[in-house]
Amino acid sequence: MPENKKFRIILIASIIFIVLLVLILGLVLGLKKDKDNDIPADDVEIVNSYDNTEELMKKFPLQNNITVQDGLEKRIQNRLLTGFENWNRG
């Protein structure tokens, strides 16, 4: 009987070891695969300009337009529109 118990312990330990090994290898290979599929930064052109608000407003028309008067408000509006443009490029 003690030999049967030893065999079960060795069998369970072996199964646990194999399962852990498979999980670790899957995680490592999965992370490597994700890293290989990342888009290099050079492939996507990021727009970062405050001088293209009119162009961006034509591309992304506003439904509830508000009057933008202050320089800070204009920069915020441009930053939001630029964010939409960059989102569409990525």
RADAGI-V428498 format. One line per field, one symbol per residue. ss: DSSP state (h for helix, s for strand, l for the rest). phi: phi as a letter, one per 40 degrees, with the letter a starting at -180 (. if undefined). burial: 1 if it has 9 or more other C-alpha atoms within 8 Angstrom, else 0. A space follows every 10 residues. Layout:
ss: ???
phi: ???
burial: ???
This chain:
ss: lhhhhhhhhh hhhhhhhhhh hhhhhhhhhh hhhhhhhlll hhhlllllll llhhhhhhhl llllllllll hhhhhhhhhh hhhhhhhhhl
phi: .ccccccccc cccccccccc cccccccccc cccccccccc cccbcccabb bbcccccccb cccbcbcbbc ccccccdccc cccccccccc
burial: 0000000000 0000000000 0000000000 0000000000 0001000000 0010011000 0000000000 0011101110 1100110000
